[in-house]
Amino acid sequence: MEHTSFASSVLDAPIERVWAYFDDFNGLPAFNPGILESRLEEGSARTVGAVRYLTLPDGFVREKLLKFEPADFELEYSILDSSMPVRDYIAGVRLTPVTDSGKTFVQWWADYTTEGVDLRQFAPVITEQVFAAGLRTLGERLRNG
C-alpha cells in the first residue's frame, strides 16, 4: 500500500532498543528534532486513547494514540487538531527485525488530506522533515549511546 507520506530506515540496533524510543507516546522530543516539547493531556504514555500535545517550531499538533501493540512493535495515532493544514490524518510506526544482522527495519507512514495547500507539495514536508529527520536522529542516538 502506498501512503501519503512514508519513510523507512534500517537502524543499527536490535528491535527492543529501537522500540524503547517509540514505546513512550510522550517521548518524541527525545529523537525528533522537529518536536520542541510533548506533554500528555489525557491518559498514560502506553495506553490507547492517550492524547499528547506537541509544540513545533512554528505551531502545534494534538495527537491521539489509536493502536499500541508492543508485542508486535507497532503503534498508530491520529491528529485531533493542528496548526498544520492536514485533515483525516492517521499515522503509524512498525518495526521489524532484520534477522541476518540484528538490525531493525523501521517504517513510519501517514495518510491524510490537506486543506488550503497542494497535497503533492505538502506530503514531502511530512516525509522528510518529520519522519526521515526523526529516523536519522534516532539512528545517531542509537550509535552514540
Buried (B, 14 or more C-beta within 10 A) or exposed (E): EEBBBBBBBEBBBBBEEBBEBBBBBBBBBBBBEBBEEBEBEEBEBBEBEBBBBBEBEEEBBBBBBBBBEEEEBBBBBBBBEBEBBBEEBBBBBBBBBBEEEEBBBBBBBBBBEBEEEEBEEBBEEBBEBBBBBBBBBBBEBBEEE
